[in-house]
Amino acid sequence: MLDCVDLEVAPLPDGGPPRPNTIIDRYKAAWENFKSFNRDTTITAITHALAVVRSQYPVVDLQVIGAGFARGTGATEHQQLEDEVEDAAKKLAGDVDLFGEMDGDGEAQ
């Protein structure tokens, strides 16, 4: 499994199995790589969404959007707003080509 998410460990000169610490280090590195990938993916998706907002509404101040929900908006309203935009978010996410797998029509495969 580790070989799918991290580089293989070079074999020991005597041909024996890697030291246990090497495996633990690989797990730790794989976890850090996974977190970094997720952060980068989140940035890519949000960049796409904000670019679409900017294309539709060129005068929108993205700095205000970056500040988060409007003051006074409670947790219930946050959830309600998120529920309202979920379908649009799924559509936008489908337009993001994270793995270079878009077909000729710009659709994710």
C-alpha positions, -999 to +999 in steps of 0.1 A: +000+000+000+028+024+009+042+020-026+010+035-040+014+067-020+052+070-013+085+061-028+099+026-023+126+022+003+159+011-011+168-025-002+194-030+025+228-041+013+224-075+029+190-080+012+171-081+045+138-063+052+139-026+059+143-016+095+110-010+114+118+027+118+121+030+081+086+018+077+073+042+104+092+070+087+075+061+054+041+061+070+047+095+085+060+109+052+030+094+034+006+111+058+024+144+053+023+140+015-014+131+017-022+162+038-002+184+014-020+169-016-054+176+001-044+212+008-033+217-028-065+201-041-086+224-019-068+254-032-073+243-068-110+238-063-116+271-045-095+289-070-117+275-097-149+285-079-137+320-073-126+324-109-161+314-119-176+339-095-152+366-109-162+357-145-199+361-137-196+390-114-165+410-122-171+437-096-174+413-067-148+420-041-131+387-035-114+400-004-149+402+013-156+366+002-123+355+016-132+370+050-159+343+054-196+345+062-212+378+068-211+390+104-241+378+124-246+347+103-250+318+127-242+281+125-278+273+114-276+298+086-241+285+076-256+251+071-286+263+053-264+283+029-241+253+023-271+231+017-285+256-009-252+257-029-243+220-026-255+210-061-237+240-077-206+230-058-208+195-071-211+208-107-181+231-102-161+204-087-168+182-118-151+209-139-118+208-120-092+186-137-071+175-107-055+145-125-053+156-161-081+133-171-104+157-189-119+145-222-120+167-254-152+183-242-137+196-209-155+169-189-138+150-161-135+113-170 
